[in-house]
Amino acid sequence: MDFIRIIIAILLPPLGVFLQVGFGKHFWLNILLTLLGYIPGIVHAVWIIAKK
């Protein structure tokens, strides 16, 4: 299941984080990072998924 979440995180980083942690602080941080730059959003999303 983590492999699918990582693929989703590459395509839509906030969705990958949402599937892992829900509407928490990491979700909102990821939206901010994705708006500031797509790559930081991807890195953060993959890090959150790999950490859990």
Buried (B, 14 or more C-beta within 10 A) or exposed (E): EEEEBBEBBBEBBBBBBBBBBEEEEBBEBBBEBBEEEEEBBBBBBBBBBEEE
